[in-house]
Amino acid sequence: MRHFNIPVFIPEMACPFRCIYCNQYNITAREKPPAAEDVREIIESYLLTLPQTDASIETAFFGGSFTGLSIPEQNKYLDILQPFIKSERISGIRISTRPDYINSEILANLKQRCVKSIELGAQSMDDKVLKKAGRGHSAKDVSRAAELIKKMGFELGLQMMTGLPGDTEEKAMKTAQEIISLGADTTRIYPTLVIKDTPLASLYQKKEYQPQHLSEAVSLTAKLYYLFNRAGVRVLRMGLHPSEGFLTGERLVAGPFHVAFGELVLTRLWEEKLRSITKETEHQSVTLFVHPSDLNASIGHKATNKKRLKYFYSKVRFVADNNVAKGTFHADFT
Ligand code: SF4
């Protein structure tokens, strides 16, 4: 069954926090939260374009800390969705929020209104990193919220960042381990970017902060991906969505931004997997059989993995094969 999300953007209104990498202040100055009626229209128009059979369709509220809204405000949006859920046109609701905006009362209300999945911006499980980032919550807040969410039977998502001030590869790996131990079902990995008009941009300009290089961010994210994948935690996204401000460079000051960041990470993972056949060989050609879902990643971004193999074989072919397990390959040499 295919999965689709209908995204509904709720901008962060009057966020009392000041995470050093965030410029939501500018965003909220320009954007108003949608009226409940607008949400209904967004959903109706998406449903017209999505398949009605053999598909699971969820609505995802993103952009802000959903549970930072008062309960009546949250219900204004959630109640609009109830008829869609009753008629089974939508199978559930996803929200994202901050760990310190979770308590039993909030969760009971979400449960009653068919919210299935809650994603928390954990960012790091190191208190010093969280403090430097100005997150305004501790690692303990993340654990407490995650435990409550799991106890009440929601799907749990824990997002993390890499390259924050004071963070290291070791700390990032530890954060990933803790996310796994907390029972996360999903994660997203975001390398820190320096965005215009943020405290982090000032630190960068004063040379007090150095972002990760792209290759460093790709290589660390590949290690994190491997860890999560092995533990059965689904990685829903790697790298920020390439919004227009990033593509034009208008919003971006510095940092490891790439329009196909996730693809670069998967390319790196496949580069490692294919290393065993990139040795001196007497064979002329190789055919690699991979699961269809691995075809693009194994060939690599801009065919880099295929090109590397061409140093060793005059003919290289990749073939999609449903009989090969995901993440593995079978090689035939001639
Ligand atoms: S990232 Fe931090 S400052 Fe920005 S909206 Fe979220 S909580 Fe507020």
Boltz pocket constraint, residues with backbone or C-beta under 6 A from the ligand:
constraints:
  - pocket:
      binder: B
      contacts: [[A, 12], [A, 15], [A, 16], [A, 17], [A, 18], [A, 19], [A, 22], [A, 23], [A, 24], [A, 63], [A, 64], [A, 65], [A, 98], [A, 134], [A, 135]]
      max_distance: 6.0
